Amino acid sequence: MGPPIAYHPVRMVDTGAVEAAVAALRAGQVIGLPTETVYGLAGDASSPDAVRRIFAIKRRPATHPVIVHIASLDEMSRWARDIPPAAIALAERYWPGPLTLVLRRAPHTPLEVTGGQDSVALRVPSHPVAQAVLRAFGGGLAAPSANRYGRVSPTTAAHVRDDLGDDVPIVLDGGPSDVGLESTIVSCLNGRVTVLRPGVIGVDAIAATVGTLAAPDATMPRVPGRVESHYAPRTPVQLVDEDALDGAVLAHVQAGRRVAILARSGQTEHAPVDAQPVSDNDAGLVIVGAADAVTYGRELYAHLRRLDHTDADVIVIARPPRGDDWAAVHDRLGRAATR
């Protein structure tokens, strides 16, 4: 069984574009690659030079590991060793899909993809374009999000171009990302299973597959997306409880600040508008997000980017509900609001 996510209809795969992308990868270049989570900046994971090129384009610290994307469960043992039964169970349940497993690194796996650690993060993406590229390439692809380090992740090909421009010669267009948030990351090391980054596959679903989960501690490896400030627009973000939204907006307006707003359906008396913020003391652009967690998460980064492209002085976001299904959204919003 695959992950419990309503994916959009499968798009046609342009075989000519895939061939050009694979040729670029084999030549040591990096490409923009659509996945069901977010768009990745992909390069040959077995080539230290290609991985270093990814880090240089993203301006990402070399100590931060990246996820190696593979075509199927059968390739897990090429990159990892001492694979425990829990990892196999999770892979069989959720691959292809938005789940990353952290395992013991195989001896030949380059340290460049692991941030110098003895663990490696692996994922099998479900997007048809990513699958076509992986199968034609015949190897693993290191593919962190295709944006500058710390900024809002891209969920369309246009987002990649906006962020990285000519630094990436090929960006495959696979349409908007179906999930829109980065994968759930689960460590399967030292006989324990620990969720290190929440995603659309929640903690309850992981526990239902493998049983009791261990809490993160100081022995856990570094994984993507765990720094305090991340996924952040350039415009400052303020998170407020939903019943404090209108008061927070009014305070900014009275102080002469232009405000852009992200609320959930029914959270604000401000009517949504399709214009850029108007000048001076007007609240400006209001985006009303979806009421359910899956749709809200899928659209979150696109909403943040749209709000960030206004001339607002601050983005005010009403916190969505609590619960396992909203955990990934709360994680991303909390990091976006931290400076």
Backbone as numpy.savetxt, mean C-alpha at the origin, in Angstrom:
# Nx Ny Nz CAx CAy CAz Cx Cy Cz
-9.49 -21.27 -1.43 -10.33 -20.08 -1.43 -9.46 -18.83 -1.43
-9.90 -17.81 -2.16 -9.18 -16.55 -2.21 -9.64 -15.62 -1.11
-9.04 -14.43 -1.04 -9.41 -13.47 0.00 -10.82 -12.95 -0.20
-11.50 -12.59 0.90 -12.89 -12.17 0.83 -13.02 -10.71 0.38
-12.67 -10.44 -0.88 -12.66 -9.09 -1.41 -13.40 -9.09 -2.74
-14.25 -8.09 -2.95 -14.98 -7.98 -4.21 -14.10 -7.26 -5.22
-13.35 -7.99 -6.01 -12.48 -7.38 -6.99 -13.28 -6.87 -8.18
-12.74 -5.84 -8.82 -13.35 -5.34 -10.04 -13.17 -6.36 -11.16
-13.93 -6.26 -12.26 -13.77 -7.21 -13.36 -12.34 -7.22 -13.89
-11.87 -8.39 -14.30 -10.51 -8.53 -14.82 -10.37 -7.72 -16.11
-9.30 -6.94 -16.20 -9.06 -6.13 -17.38 -8.22 -6.90 -18.39
-8.31 -6.49 -19.63 -7.51 -7.11 -20.67 -6.04 -6.80 -20.44
-5.18 -7.76 -20.74 -3.75 -7.58 -20.59 -3.13 -7.32 -21.96
-2.43 -6.21 -22.09 -1.76 -5.83 -23.33 -0.45 -6.61 -23.41
-0.43 -7.64 -24.24 0.76 -8.51 -24.29 1.99 -7.75 -24.79
1.79 -6.81 -25.71 2.93 -6.03 -26.19 3.54 -5.19 -25.09
2.69 -4.58 -24.26 3.19 -3.77 -23.14 3.90 -4.65 -22.12
3.37 -5.85 -21.89 4.02 -6.77 -20.96 5.40 -7.18 -21.48
5.49 -7.47 -22.76 6.78 -7.85 -23.34 7.80 -6.73 -23.21
7.39 -5.49 -23.46 8.30 -4.35 -23.33 8.74 -4.18 -21.87
7.80 -4.39 -20.94 8.13 -4.26 -19.52 9.13 -5.34 -19.10
8.92 -6.57 -19.56 9.83 -7.67 -19.20 11.21 -7.42 -19.79
11.27 -6.91 -21.01 12.58 -6.59 -21.61 13.30 -5.53 -20.79
12.57 -4.53 -20.32 13.18 -3.50 -19.49 13.68 -4.08 -18.17
12.90 -4.95 -17.56 13.31 -5.57 -16.30 14.57 -6.40 -16.49
14.63 -7.15 -17.58 15.81 -7.98 -17.84 17.04 -7.15 -18.13
16.83 -5.91 -18.57 17.94 -4.99 -18.83 18.35 -4.22 -17.57
17.73 -4.56 -16.45 18.09 -3.93 -15.19 17.33 -2.66 -14.87
16.31 -2.32 -15.68 15.53 -1.13 -15.42 14.41 -1.43 -14.41
13.72 -0.39 -13.99 12.56 -0.55 -13.11 11.34 -0.01 -13.83
10.16 -0.54 -13.46 8.91 -0.17 -14.13 7.83 0.12 -13.08
6.79 0.80 -13.52 5.59 0.96 -12.71 4.66 -0.20 -12.98
4.30 -0.94 -11.93 3.55 -2.18 -12.07 2.25 -2.12 -11.28
1.09 -2.33 -11.93 -0.16 -2.36 -11.17 -0.29 -3.64 -10.37
-0.76 -3.52 -9.14 -1.17 -4.68 -8.36 -2.55 -4.37 -7.79
-3.17 -5.36 -7.17 -4.49 -5.13 -6.60 -4.45 -4.24 -5.37
-3.27 -4.10 -4.73 -3.16 -3.25 -3.55 -2.87 -1.81 -3.98
-1.64 -1.52 -4.36 -1.26 -0.22 -4.92 -0.29 -0.49 -6.07
0.06 0.54 -6.80 1.05 0.39 -7.88 2.44 0.27 -7.28
3.24 -0.65 -7.83 4.58 -0.88 -7.33 5.65 -0.37 -8.27
6.81 -0.04 -7.70 8.00 0.31 -8.48 8.85 -0.95 -8.53
8.78 -1.65 -9.66 9.27 -3.03 -9.73 10.61 -3.15 -10.44
11.46 -3.99 -9.88 12.73 -4.33 -10.48 13.10 -5.75 -10.11
14.09 -6.30 -10.81 14.54 -7.67 -10.60 15.05 -7.84 -9.16
14.34 -8.64 -8.38 14.69 -8.81 -6.97 16.01 -9.56 -6.78
16.47 -10.27 -7.79 17.73 -11.00 -7.68 18.94 -10.13 -8.05
18.69 -8.90 -8.51 19.75 -8.00 -8.95 19.95 -6.89 -7.93
21.05 -6.90 -7.17 21.29 -5.81 -6.23 21.29 -4.43 -6.89
21.80 -4.35 -8.12 21.82 -3.06 -8.81 20.41 -2.56 -9.09
19.53 -3.45 -9.53 18.15 -3.05 -9.82 17.44 -2.61 -8.53
17.68 -3.34 -7.45 17.05 -2.98 -6.18 17.57 -1.64 -5.69
18.87 -1.41 -5.83 19.41 -0.11 -5.44 18.81 1.01 -6.28
18.51 0.73 -7.55 17.88 1.74 -8.41 16.49 2.09 -7.88
15.74 1.08 -7.43 14.43 1.33 -6.83 14.56 2.27 -5.63
15.51 1.96 -4.75 15.70 2.77 -3.54 16.07 4.21 -3.91
16.92 4.36 -4.95 17.35 5.70 -5.34 16.18 6.51 -5.88
15.34 5.89 -6.71 14.19 6.60 -7.28 13.21 6.99 -6.20
12.94 6.08 -5.27 12.00 6.37 -4.20 12.58 7.30 -3.14
13.93 7.40 -3.08 14.62 8.11 -2.00 14.31 7.44 -0.67
14.40 6.13 -0.70 14.04 5.28 0.44 15.31 4.85 1.17
15.32 4.87 2.50 16.50 4.40 3.23 16.81 2.93 2.92
18.08 2.61 2.75 18.49 1.27 2.36 18.18 0.23 3.42
17.97 0.65 4.66 17.67 -0.31 5.73 16.21 -0.74 5.75
15.38 -0.15 4.90 13.96 -0.50 4.88 13.74 -1.61 3.85
13.30 -2.78 4.27 13.12 -3.90 3.33 11.99 -3.63 2.35
12.03 -4.37 1.25 10.96 -4.29 0.25 10.35 -5.69 0.09
9.16 -5.73 -0.45 8.46 -7.00 -0.65 8.86 -7.59 -2.00
9.17 -8.88 -2.00 9.44 -9.59 -3.25 8.14 -10.22 -3.73
7.74 -9.85 -4.94 6.52 -10.38 -5.55 6.88 -11.58 -6.42
6.15 -12.67 -6.23 6.39 -13.89 -6.98 5.09 -14.34 -7.64
5.21 -15.24 -8.61 4.04 -15.61 -9.41 3.13 -16.62 -8.72
3.69 -17.45 -7.83 2.87 -18.50 -7.22 3.53 -19.01 -5.95
2.75 -19.77 -5.19 3.25 -20.41 -3.98 4.44 -21.31 -4.27
4.49 -21.90 -5.44 5.57 -22.82 -5.80 6.94 -22.14 -5.74
6.98 -20.81 -5.87 8.26 -20.10 -5.90 8.73 -19.65 -4.51
7.93 -19.92 -3.49 8.28 -19.46 -2.14 9.65 -19.99 -1.71
9.92 -21.25 -1.98 11.16 -21.86 -1.50 12.40 -21.35 -2.24
12.22 -20.61 -3.33 13.37 -20.00 -4.01 13.90 -18.82 -3.23
13.07 -18.24 -2.36 13.45 -17.02 -1.66 13.52 -17.19 -0.15
12.86 -18.24 0.37 12.78 -18.44 1.82 13.15 -19.87 2.18
13.52 -20.06 3.45 13.84 -21.40 3.95 13.14 -21.61 5.29
13.14 -22.86 5.74 12.52 -23.19 7.03 11.09 -22.67 7.10
10.33 -22.93 6.05 8.97 -22.38 5.94 8.03 -23.18 6.84
7.39 -22.54 7.81 6.54 -23.27 8.75 5.16 -23.59 8.16
4.47 -24.57 8.75 3.13 -24.93 8.26 2.15 -23.76 8.27
2.27 -22.86 9.24 1.35 -21.71 9.29 1.48 -20.84 8.05
2.71 -20.66 7.56 2.90 -19.85 6.36 2.28 -20.53 5.14
2.42 -21.85 5.06 1.81 -22.58 3.95 0.29 -22.45 4.00
-0.27 -22.57 5.19 -1.72 -22.47 5.34 -2.22 -21.09 4.92
-1.52 -20.05 5.32 -1.93 -18.69 4.95 -1.78 -18.47 3.44
-0.68 -18.96 2.88 -0.47 -18.80 1.44 -1.54 -19.54 0.65
-1.87 -20.74 1.07 -2.91 -21.49 0.36 -4.27 -20.83 0.46
-4.51 -20.13 1.56 -5.80 -19.47 1.77 -5.90 -18.13 1.04
-4.80 -17.37 1.02 -4.90 -15.97 0.58 -4.06 -15.60 -0.63
-3.29 -16.50 -1.16 -2.53 -16.21 -2.39 -3.21 -16.83 -3.59
-3.25 -16.12 -4.72 -2.84 -14.73 -4.92 -3.76 -13.78 -4.16
-3.19 -12.71 -3.62 -3.98 -11.75 -2.89 -3.16 -10.83 -2.03
-3.81 -9.93 -1.28 -3.12 -8.86 -0.55 -2.56 -9.29 0.80
-1.76 -10.35 0.80 -1.12 -10.85 2.01 0.37 -11.02 1.76
1.19 -10.45 2.65 2.65 -10.59 2.59 3.10 -11.43 3.78
3.93 -12.43 3.51 4.47 -13.31 4.54 5.95 -13.01 4.75
6.35 -12.85 6.01 7.75 -12.63 6.36 8.32 -13.95 6.85
9.37 -14.42 6.17 9.94 -15.74 6.40 11.46 -15.64 6.51
12.07 -16.74 6.91 13.53 -16.77 6.97 14.09 -16.67 5.55
15.07 -15.83 5.36 15.67 -15.59 4.06 16.47 -16.79 3.59
16.29 -17.17 2.32 17.16 -18.18 1.72 18.56 -17.59 1.54
19.61 -18.42 1.59 20.98 -17.88 1.56 21.30 -17.00 0.37
20.70 -17.30 -0.80 21.03 -16.53 -2.00 20.14 -15.30 -2.19
19.15 -15.08 -1.32 18.29 -13.91 -1.44 19.09 -12.67 -1.10
19.16 -11.69 -2.01 20.02 -10.52 -1.76 19.61 -9.75 -0.51
20.59 -9.32 0.25 20.31 -8.53 1.45 19.73 -7.17 1.09
19.92 -6.73 -0.16 19.37 -5.44 -0.58 17.85 -5.42 -0.47
17.18 -6.57 -0.69 15.72 -6.58 -0.60 15.23 -6.78 0.83
16.11 -7.19 1.72 15.71 -7.49 3.10 16.10 -6.38 4.07
16.71 -5.32 3.57 17.19 -4.27 4.46 18.31 -4.76 5.35
19.06 -5.78 4.89 20.17 -6.33 5.66 19.76 -7.35 6.70
18.49 -7.71 6.74 17.99 -8.66 7.74 18.03 -10.10 7.21
17.86 -11.05 8.12 17.83 -12.46 7.72 16.40 -12.93 7.50
15.52 -12.04 7.12 14.14 -12.39 6.79 13.77 -11.74 5.48
12.80 -12.33 4.78 12.36 -11.80 3.50 10.84 -11.74 3.47
10.30 -10.70 2.85 8.86 -10.52 2.73 8.43 -10.94 1.33
7.44 -11.85 1.25 7.01 -12.40 -0.03 5.50 -12.22 -0.22
5.10 -11.99 -1.49 3.68 -11.86 -1.80 3.42 -12.35 -3.22
2.25 -12.94 -3.43 1.77 -13.31 -4.77 0.61 -12.38 -5.11
0.80 -11.41 -5.99 -0.28 -10.49 -6.32 -1.32 -11.16 -7.22
-2.55 -10.68 -7.13 -3.63 -11.27 -7.94 -3.93 -10.47 -9.20
-3.40 -9.25 -9.32 -3.73 -8.43 -10.49 -3.28 -9.14 -11.76
-4.13 -9.20 -12.79 -3.77 -9.94 -14.00 -2.54 -9.39 -14.72
-2.31 -8.08 -14.68 -1.13 -7.52 -15.32 0.12 -7.90 -14.55
0.08 -7.81 -13.22 1.22 -8.22 -12.42 1.53 -9.69 -12.63
0.49 -10.52 -12.68 0.70 -11.95 -12.91 1.32 -12.20 -14.27
0.85 -11.49 -15.29 1.40 -11.68 -16.64 2.87 -11.31 -16.68
3.24 -10.21 -16.03 4.64 -9.78 -16.01 5.50 -10.78 -15.24
5.04 -11.22 -14.08 5.81 -12.16 -13.28 6.04 -13.47 -14.01
5.02 -13.97 -14.65 5.15 -15.26 -15.35 6.06 -15.13 -16.57
5.97 -14.02 -17.28 6.84 -13.83 -18.44 8.28 -13.56 -18.02
8.44 -12.85 -16.90 9.78 -12.54 -16.42 10.47 -13.77 -15.86
9.72 -14.61 -15.17 10.27 -15.85 -14.65 11.09 -15.71 -13.39
10.88 -14.64 -12.65 11.61 -14.44 -11.39 10.83 -13.54 -10.46
11.46 -13.20 -9.34 10.80 -12.34 -8.37 11.04 -10.87 -8.67
10.09 -10.04 -8.28 10.20 -8.60 -8.49 10.09 -7.88 -7.15
11.11 -7.12 -6.81 11.01 -6.21 -5.68 10.12 -5.05 -6.12
9.07 -4.74 -5.34 8.11 -3.74 -5.81 7.46 -2.99 -4.66
8.19 -2.07 -4.03 7.54 -1.16 -3.08 6.62 -0.21 -3.83
5.83 0.56 -3.12 4.90 1.47 -3.78 5.65 2.47 -4.66
5.05 2.81 -5.79 5.71 3.62 -6.82 5.51 5.10 -6.57
6.07 5.58 -5.46 5.97 6.99 -5.09 7.22 7.35 -4.30
7.43 8.64 -4.07 8.55 9.04 -3.22 8.29 8.55 -1.80
9.36 8.23 -1.13 9.28 7.63 0.20 8.48 8.50 1.16
7.53 7.86 1.87 6.75 8.54 2.88 5.49 9.21 2.40
5.32 9.31 1.07 4.16 10.01 0.53 3.00 9.04 0.29
1.89 9.60 -0.20 0.68 8.80 -0.42 0.92 7.80 -1.54
0.56 6.55 -1.31 0.78 5.50 -2.29 -0.08 5.71 -3.53
0.40 5.26 -4.71 -0.35 5.45 -5.94 -1.33 4.31 -6.20
-2.51 4.64 -6.66 -3.50 3.61 -7.00 -3.94 3.70 -8.45
-3.29 4.56 -9.23 -3.50 4.60 -10.68 -2.15 4.84 -11.35
-2.09 4.57 -12.65 -0.87 4.84 -13.41 -0.56 6.33 -13.43
-1.60 7.16 -13.47 -1.39 8.61 -13.46 -0.73 9.07 -12.18
-1.07 8.45 -11.06 -0.42 8.80 -9.79 1.08 8.53 -9.86
1.46 7.41 -10.48 2.89 7.07 -10.60 3.61 8.13 -11.41
3.01 8.52 -12.53 3.62 9.54 -13.37 3.71 10.87 -12.64
2.67 11.22 -11.89 2.68 12.47 -11.13 3.84 12.49 -10.13
4.10 11.35 -9.49 5.12 11.29 -8.45 6.53 11.14 -9.00
6.69 10.26 -9.98 8.03 9.84 -10.39 8.46 10.34 -11.76
7.51 10.80 -12.57 7.84 11.40 -13.86 8.71 10.53 -14.73
9.78 11.11 -15.26 10.65 10.40 -16.20 11.62 9.45 -15.52
11.59 9.37 -14.20 12.47 8.42 -13.51 12.10 6.97 -13.81
10.89 6.75 -14.28 10.43 5.40 -14.59 10.07 5.35 -16.08
10.79 4.57 -16.89 10.56 4.58 -18.34 9.25 3.94 -18.77
8.78 2.97 -18.02 7.55 2.25 -18.39 6.64 2.18 -17.17
5.39 2.60 -17.34 4.36 2.43 -16.32 3.19 1.70 -16.97
2.97 0.47 -16.56 1.86 -0.31 -17.10 0.56 0.17 -16.46
-0.45 0.39 -17.27 -1.73 0.88 -16.77 -2.69 -0.29 -16.60
-2.96 -0.63 -15.35 -3.89 -1.71 -15.06 -5.19 -1.23 -14.47
-5.48 0.08 -14.63 -6.69 0.63 -14.05 -6.51 0.92 -12.57
-7.53 1.47 -11.92 -7.44 1.75 -10.49 -7.24 0.47 -9.68
-6.44 0.56 -8.63 -6.19 -0.61 -7.79 -7.49 -1.08 -7.13
-7.69 -2.39 -7.11 -8.94 -2.96 -6.60 -9.05 -2.91 -5.08
-7.93 -3.00 -4.38 -7.94 -2.95 -2.92 -7.63 -1.53 -2.45
-6.57 -0.93 -2.98 -6.27 0.46 -2.70 -5.46 0.71 -1.44
-5.24 -0.30 -0.62 -4.37 -0.21 0.56 -3.33 -1.31 0.48
-2.16 -1.06 1.07 -1.08 -2.04 1.02 -1.48 -3.34 1.72
-0.76 -4.39 1.40 -1.09 -5.73 1.89 -0.94 -5.86 3.40
-1.67 -6.79 3.96 -1.46 -7.23 5.33 -0.10 -7.93 5.40
0.72 -7.57 6.38 2.03 -8.23 6.54 1.99 -9.09 7.79
2.35 -10.37 7.62 2.33 -11.34 8.71 3.70 -12.00 8.83
4.29 -11.91 10.01 5.56 -12.59 10.28 5.28 -14.03 10.69
6.02 -14.96 10.09 5.95 -16.39 10.45 7.35 -16.85 10.83
7.90 -16.25 11.86 9.26 -16.52 12.30 9.27 -17.05 13.73
10.24 -17.91 14.01 10.49 -18.39 15.39 9.28 -19.04 16.02
8.50 -19.76 15.21 7.37 -20.51 15.73 6.18 -19.65 16.12
6.18 -18.37 15.73 5.08 -17.47 16.08 4.50 -16.85 14.80
3.24 -16.49 14.86 2.57 -15.77 13.77 2.12 -14.43 14.32
2.58 -13.35 13.69 2.31 -12.01 14.19 1.93 -11.09 13.04
0.85 -10.36 13.19 0.46 -9.36 12.19 1.27 -8.10 12.45
2.08 -7.68 11.46 2.94 -6.52 11.61 2.40 -5.28 10.92
1.57 -5.45 9.90 0.90 -4.31 9.27 -0.51 -4.73 8.91
-1.52 -3.99 9.37 -2.90 -4.37 9.02 -3.20 -4.08 7.57
-4.09 -4.87 7.02 -4.54 -4.68 5.65 -5.98 -5.14 5.54
-6.43 -5.29 4.31 -7.82 -5.66 4.11 -8.12 -7.07 4.60
-7.12 -7.93 4.66 -7.25 -9.22 5.33 -6.96 -8.98 6.80
-7.98 -9.03 7.64 -7.86 -8.58 9.02 -7.26 -9.60 9.96
-7.00 -9.14 11.16 -6.42 -9.99 12.20 -7.31 -11.18 12.49
-8.61 -10.97 12.52 -9.53 -12.08 12.80 -9.43 -13.16 11.74
-9.28 -12.75 10.48 -9.17 -13.72 9.40 -7.87 -14.51 9.49
-6.77 -13.84 9.85 -5.49 -14.53 10.01 -5.59 -15.54 11.15
-6.16 -15.13 12.27 -6.30 -16.03 13.43 -7.19 -17.21 13.11
-8.23 -16.99 12.30 -9.12 -18.08 11.94 -8.41 -19.14 11.12
-7.33 -18.74 10.43 -6.58 -19.68 9.59 -5.50 -20.42 10.36
-4.83 -19.74 11.30 -3.66 -20.34 11.95 -3.80 -20.49 13.46
-4.85 -19.96 14.05 -5.00 -20.05 15.49 -4.45 -18.83 16.21
-3.91 -19.04 17.40 -3.47 -17.94 18.25 -2.34 -17.14 17.61
-2.47 -15.81 17.70 -1.45 -14.91 17.17 -0.61 -14.36 18.31
0.67 -14.10 18.02 1.56 -13.47 18.99 1.56 -11.97 18.79
1.75 -11.23 19.86 1.82 -9.78 19.77 3.21 -9.36 19.28
3.29 -8.27 18.52 4.61 -7.78 18.10 5.47 -7.41 19.30
6.77 -7.62 19.18 7.70 -7.22 20.23 9.00 -6.75 19.59
10.00 -6.50 20.41 11.26 -5.92 19.92 12.03 -6.86 19.01
11.67 -8.14 18.99 12.40 -9.09 18.14 11.86 -9.13 16.72
10.76 -8.43 16.46 10.15 -8.48 15.14 11.03 -7.80 14.09
11.07 -8.31 12.87 11.88 -7.67 11.83 11.25 -6.35 11.37
12.08 -5.50 10.77 11.55 -4.31 10.12 10.76 -4.72 8.89
9.64 -4.06 8.65 8.82 -4.34 7.47 8.34 -3.02 6.90
7.90 -3.02 5.63 7.45 -1.77 5.01 6.25 -1.16 5.73
6.20 0.18 5.71 5.03 0.90 6.19 4.88 0.98 7.68
5.95 0.77 8.44 5.83 0.77 9.90 6.45 2.02 10.55
7.04 2.91 9.75 7.57 4.12 10.35 6.41 5.00 10.81
6.68 5.86 11.78 5.60 6.61 12.42 4.87 7.53 11.45
5.63 8.24 10.62 5.03 9.13 9.63 5.17 8.52 8.25
4.04 8.27 7.60 4.06 7.58 6.31 2.73 7.83 5.61
2.66 7.51 4.32 1.41 7.66 3.56 0.88 9.09 3.66
1.78 10.08 3.72 1.37 11.42 4.11 1.26 12.37 2.92
0.15 13.13 2.84 0.10 14.25 1.89 1.09 15.34 2.30
1.37 16.26 1.39 2.21 17.40 1.75 1.45 18.38 2.65
0.14 18.47 2.45 -0.69 19.33 3.30 -0.85 18.68 4.66
-0.69 19.43 5.75 -0.88 18.84 7.09 -2.27 18.22 7.24
-2.32 17.10 7.95 -3.57 16.37 8.18 -3.92 16.42 9.66
-5.18 16.73 9.96 -5.69 16.69 11.32 -6.79 15.65 11.39
-6.64 14.67 12.28 -7.66 13.66 12.51 -8.52 14.07 13.70
-9.83 14.00 13.54 -10.73 14.36 14.65 -11.84 13.33 14.75
-12.41 13.20 15.93 -13.59 12.35 16.07 -14.74 12.95 15.27
-15.65 12.08 14.83 -16.69 12.55 13.92 -17.57 13.63 14.55
-17.81 13.56 15.86 -18.66 14.57 16.47 -17.93 15.90 16.70
-16.61 15.92 16.43 -15.83 17.14 16.57 -15.49 17.77 15.23
-15.95 17.15 14.13 -15.55 17.59 12.80 -15.95 19.03 12.52
-17.22 19.35 12.70 -17.68 20.69 12.35 -17.01 21.75 13.20
-16.78 21.45 14.49 -16.10 22.40 15.36 -14.66 22.65 14.93
-13.97 21.56 14.51 -12.59 21.70 14.06 -12.50 22.54 12.79
-13.43 22.28 11.86 -13.44 23.05 10.61 -13.72 24.52 10.91
-14.70 24.80 11.77 -15.04 26.18 12.10 -13.85 26.90 12.72
-13.11 26.23 13.58 -11.95 26.85 14.23 -10.90 27.25 13.19
-10.64 26.38 12.22 -9.68 26.72 11.18 -10.17 27.89 10.33
-11.44 27.85 9.95 -11.99 28.92 9.11 -11.91 30.26 9.84
-12.24 30.27 11.12 -12.19 31.51 11.90 -10.76 32.02 12.04
-9.78 31.11 11.96 -8.37 31.52 12.04 -7.82 31.92 10.68
-8.67 31.90 9.65 -8.25 32.32 8.32 -7.58 31.23 7.50
-7.69 29.99 7.93 -7.08 28.88 7.19 -8.09 28.24 6.24
-7.62 27.90 5.05 -8.44 27.17 4.09 -8.44 25.69 4.46
-9.58 25.06 4.41 -9.74 23.70 4.90 -10.30 22.81 3.80
-9.70 21.63 3.66 -10.27 20.56 2.84 -10.69 19.44 3.79
-11.77 18.74 3.46 -12.39 17.82 4.41 -12.59 16.45 3.78
-12.27 15.41 4.57 -12.67 14.04 4.23 -13.53 13.52 5.36
-14.79 13.26 5.08 -15.71 12.73 6.06 -16.31 11.44 5.51
-16.98 10.74 6.36 -17.72 9.56 5.92 -19.18 9.94 5.77
-19.89 9.22 4.95 -21.29 9.54 4.69 -22.06 9.72 5.99
-22.74 10.90 6.11 -23.54 11.18 7.29 -22.78 11.82 8.42
-21.44 12.09 8.25 -20.65 12.62 9.35 -20.61 14.15 9.40
-21.01 14.81 8.33 -20.87 16.25 8.31 -22.07 16.91 7.68
-22.39 18.08 8.16 -23.49 18.83 7.57 -23.05 19.60 6.33
-21.72 19.65 6.09 -21.23 20.32 4.89 -21.61 19.50 3.66
-22.15 20.15 2.65 -22.51 19.43 1.42 -21.27 19.19 0.59
-21.12 18.01 0.00 -19.96 17.78 -0.88 -20.05 18.65 -2.11
-18.90 19.16 -2.55 -18.85 19.97 -3.76 -17.75 19.44 -4.65
-17.78 19.77 -5.92 -16.81 19.27 -6.88 -15.82 20.35 -7.32
-15.74 21.43 -6.58 -14.85 22.53 -6.94 -13.60 22.53 -6.07
-12.57 23.23 -6.52 -11.41 23.48 -5.69 -11.82 24.45 -4.57
-11.04 24.54 -3.50 -11.41 25.47 -2.44 -11.51 26.89 -2.99
-12.53 27.59 -2.60 -12.59 28.99 -2.96 -11.84 29.77 -1.90
-11.56 31.02 -2.15 -10.56 31.74 -1.38 -11.02 32.10 0.03
-10.07 32.63 0.76 -10.26 33.20 2.10 -10.85 32.19 3.08
-12.03 32.48 3.63 -12.51 31.70 4.77 -13.50 30.60 4.41
-13.55 30.18 3.17 -14.49 29.14 2.81 -13.87 27.77 3.09
-14.71 26.82 3.49 -14.19 25.50 3.85 -13.62 24.75 2.66
-14.09 25.04 1.44 -13.49 24.46 0.25 -13.97 23.06 -0.04
-13.06 22.24 -0.56 -13.42 20.93 -1.06 -13.81 19.98 0.07
-14.94 19.33 -0.07 -15.38 18.31 0.87 -15.56 17.01 0.11
-14.92 15.96 0.56 -15.12 14.63 -0.02 -15.81 13.76 1.02
-16.88 13.13 0.60 -17.61 12.22 1.47 -17.24 10.80 1.08
-16.51 10.11 1.96 -16.07 8.76 1.69 -17.19 7.75 1.89
-16.94 6.53 1.45 -17.94 5.47 1.52 -18.22 5.08 2.96
-19.40 4.51 3.18 -19.79 4.09 4.52 -19.14 2.78 4.93
-18.76 1.92 3.98 -18.18 0.62 4.31 -16.66 0.67 4.21
-15.99 -0.18 4.99 -14.53 -0.13 5.11 -13.82 -0.49 3.82
-14.29 -1.48 3.09 -13.59 -1.92 1.88 -13.58 -0.81 0.83
-14.73 -0.19 0.58 -14.79 0.87 -0.42 -14.05 2.11 0.05
-14.20 2.46 1.33 -13.49 3.62 1.88 -11.98 3.43 1.69
-11.48 2.24 2.04 -10.06 1.98 1.89 -9.60 2.00 0.45
-10.39 1.46 -0.44 -10.04 1.44 -1.86 -9.87 2.85 -2.41
-10.68 3.78 -1.92 -10.68 5.15 -2.45 -9.83 6.11 -1.64
-9.29 5.67 -0.50 -8.65 6.59 0.43 -7.51 7.37 -0.19
-6.56 6.69 -0.84 -5.39 7.39 -1.35 -5.75 8.35 -2.48
-6.70 7.97 -3.32 -7.15 8.88 -4.36 -7.78 10.13 -3.74
-8.55 9.95 -2.67 -9.14 11.09 -1.98 -8.05 11.98 -1.37
-7.06 11.38 -0.71 -5.99 12.17 -0.11 -5.23 12.96 -1.15
-4.99 12.34 -2.30 -4.27 13.05 -3.37 -5.10 14.22 -3.90
-6.38 14.02 -4.07 -7.22 15.10 -4.57 -7.25 16.26 -3.58
-7.39 15.95 -2.30 -7.39 16.99 -1.28 -6.04 17.71 -1.21
-4.96 16.95 -1.42 -3.62 17.53 -1.35 -3.33 18.45 -2.53
-4.06 18.29 -3.62 -3.85 19.13 -4.80 -4.68 20.40 -4.77
-5.41 20.65 -3.70 -6.08 21.92 -3.53 -5.10 22.91 -2.91
-5.55 24.14 -2.69 -4.69 25.10 -2.01 -5.06 25.22 -0.54
-5.59 24.16 0.02 -5.96 24.16 1.44 -4.72 24.26 2.32
-4.88 24.84 3.48 -3.81 24.91 4.47 -3.78 23.68 5.37
-4.92 22.99 5.48 -5.02 21.82 6.34 -6.10 20.90 5.79
-5.88 19.61 5.93 -6.89 18.60 5.59 -7.43 18.05 6.91
-8.73 18.20 7.13 -9.36 17.68 8.33 -10.11 16.40 7.97
-9.82 15.32 8.70 -10.41 14.01 8.41 -11.15 13.52 9.63
-12.40 13.12 9.43 -13.18 12.52 10.51 -12.83 11.04 10.63
-12.49 10.62 11.84 -12.14 9.21 12.04 -13.33 8.32 11.72
-13.09 7.23 11.00 -14.17 6.26 10.75 -14.39 5.38 11.97
-15.33 4.45 11.92 -15.61 3.58 13.07 -14.41 2.69 13.42
-14.42 2.15 14.61 -13.43 1.17 15.03 -13.90 -0.22 14.61
-13.00 -1.19 14.69 -13.33 -2.56 14.33 -12.28 -3.16 13.44
-12.21 -4.48 13.39 -11.17 -5.18 12.62 -11.20 -4.79 11.15
-12.39 -4.57 10.60 -12.48 -4.25 9.18 -11.97 -2.85 8.86
-11.89 -1.97 9.88 -11.40 -0.61 9.69 -9.95 -0.44 10.15
-9.30 -1.50 10.63 -7.96 -1.36 11.23 -6.94 -0.81 10.25
-6.95 -1.28 9.01 -5.97 -0.81 8.03 -6.18 0.67 7.72
-7.43 1.09 7.61 -7.71 2.51 7.36 -7.20 3.37 8.50
-7.47 2.96 9.75 -6.99 3.73 10.89 -5.47 3.79 10.92
-4.81 2.70 10.57 -3.34 2.67 10.53 -2.81 3.70 9.54
-3.37 3.71 8.33 -2.89 4.65 7.29 -3.21 6.09 7.66
-4.39 6.35 8.18 -4.74 7.72 8.55 -3.88 8.22 9.70
-3.61 7.35 10.67 -2.78 7.76 11.79 -1.38 8.14 11.37
-0.81 7.38 10.44 0.55 7.70 9.96 0.54 8.94 9.07
-0.52 9.11 8.29 -0.62 10.30 7.43 -0.72 11.57 8.25
-1.29 11.48 9.46 -1.47 12.67 10.30 -0.30 12.94 11.22
0.72 12.08 11.21 1.89 12.23 12.09 3.01 12.95 11.35
3.55 13.96 11.99 4.68 14.68 11.40 5.78 14.85 12.44
